[in-house]
Amino acid sequence: MDWNAAARVRGVGIGALAFAAGSVGTAHAATQPISASFKRHDILAGGSVPVTGELLTHERGRKILLQAASGHGWNTVARTKTGKNGVFHTSFRPRELGKFNLRVRVVGPLAVSASSTRISAKRQRGVVRVYRPTNASWYGPGLLGGRTACGGTLNSTTLGVANRTLPCGTKVTFHYRGRTVTARVIDRGPFVGGREWDLTPATKAKLGFGSTGTVWSTA
């Protein structure tokens, strides 16, 4: 797989996964009587995110759409139907790196009660980040107070990373042992074979990262 090409996409172009959305009924997006649980929020490329939920009107056989946000609205990335008591199961299988905003919708008109609306409005959406494993180290000692290759000043509170090729200012999200940090490319490096990132002291601290190792990155 061409990870560099995937990194440039970073969550755009999800139409390659999409089906036609179809009719999603007359209820407003925030008030459909449906709830969902997104069981994973940080995954490696090639993995999937299980999604389970319930149609609060408990109807069986109703069509459910799992949708991902794009620059032009919402695209349907999976379909399923409700089973007994309105329960449904599906999954999201991303083909690109980056951040995905997801939601579930029920197709067709429904009788929406006030009580079910209040419950479901909080549980219809989820955010998933898709990463690849990369090698990283950190830098800073002896360099604090100096200028970075991208024009800033490196200090102990600077949240950023060094990379050899990504444009200055590129936002990258990192995941390490349950911690997630989004930082910008502010410098060039590392210049050690096999490593893609040098973390600043502040980025290292927020991730709880050691000296060298593997981190998940969205680029």
ABEGO torsion letter per residue (X at the ends): XBAAAAAAAGGBGAAAABBBAEBAEABBAAABBBBBBBABABBBBGBBBBBBBBBAAGBBGBBBBBBBBBAAEBBBABBBBBBBGGBBBBBBBBABBEBBBBBBBBBEBBBBBAAAAAAAAAAABBBBBBBBBBBBBBBGBGABGBBBAAGBBBBAABBBBBBAABBBGBBBBBBBGGBBBBBBBABBOBABBGBABBBBAAAAAAAGBBABEBBBBAX
